[in-house]
Amino acid sequence: QVQLVESGGGLVQPGGSLRLSCAASGIILMINDMGWYRQAPGKQRELVASISSSGSTNYADSVKGRFTISRDNAKRTVNLQMKSLKPEDTAVYYCNADVYGLKGLRNDYWGQGTQVTVSS
């Protein structure tokens, strides 16, 4: 089984910064794309940013220029550096990974979510 464990959420004032981290553990042969999604109350879960195993990145228009995604393949971690945070960034943030695990089976895994609240 594969687990994704997130950390780094919290309460921050508008204009502030936060860094989210996610570590994958378990029987992992290879991790393809990793990413961060978020879900605000009453809204659908949306992609925030993703990064391929080779380092290619993709961002939602709403976070371009403010958020930076990075990963460490050796440590099986993915990070999201968030700057110039806005109240509309408030949501539960989820880590996601596309993983080849036991017996080469490919599955999509999710973390438990971490709350980010941007408020004065």
N, C-alpha and C positions, 0 to 999 in steps of 0.2 A: 504494500500500500504506500501511496505517496501522500505526504502532508506538506501544506504550505502554511507557514506561520508568519503573520504580519506584525509589525511594531511601528511605533512612531506617531500615531495619531494624537489628537488632543485639541485644546482650545487655543486659538490664536487671534490676535486683533487683525482687522483689515490692513493689508499692506505687509503683513508679517510673513514668515517663512516656516515651513515644516519639511521634514524629511521622513518619508516612509520607507521601510525596508521589509523584504519578504525573503524567507529562506526555505528552500525545498529540501526535503529529506525523504528517505525510504529507498526502495529498490528502483534506481533510475539508470537507464542505459543512455538516454540522451534527452535533452530538453530543447524543443524547437522554440517557437515564439513564447515570450513571457510578456505580461502586460498588467496594467492597472485599469480597473473599471470603477465606476462610482454609481451610487444610487441615492438620490435625494428623496425625502418623503413624498409620496404620491407620484413619483416619476419612475420611468423605466431605467433599468441599469444601462449605462452608456460607457463606451470605451473612452478612456482618458489618454492613454499612451501605450504603445507596444514596442517591443524590440525583438529582432530576430537573433538567432544564434550567432550570426555574423556581425551583428551590431547595427543593422538598419533599423531606423526608428520611424514611428508614425504617431502623430499627435492629433487630438481633437482641435478644431479651430479655436475653441474657447480657451485653450490653455497654451497655445503656441506662443513661444517667447517668454513664458512664465514658468513652465514646468520642464524638467529634464529627466528623462528616464535613462538608467544605466544598468548594466548587469556584470556579474563576475561569474563566468562559466565554471571556473574551478571551484568556487565556493557555492555555486548554485543559488546565487542571490540576485534579486532585482531590486533596484531602488528608484524612488521617485522624489526628486528635489522640487519642492514647490515654493515659488517666490511670488511676491506681490499678490498675496491671497485676497480673494474677494468673498463677500458673504454668499454669493451664489456658488462658491466652491464647497460649501457645506454639504456633506454627504457621508455615507459609509463607503469607504474605499476598499475594494477587493483586489487581491492579487490573483492572477490567473497564469497557468502554465500548460503548455501542450507537451505531454511527456510520453516517451517510450519507456515503459517500465518492465515489469516481470514478463518473461517469455516474449518480449518484444511487442507487447500489446500497447497500443497508443490510446491515451485518454486525456481528457481535459480536466484539470484540477483547479479548485478554488480555495482560497484562504477563508478564514472565518469572518473577515471584515474588521476594519478599524475606523472609528468615528473621527472625522475631521470637522470641527466647528469653527467658523470664522465669524467672529462677533466682537463688538466693542462693549 
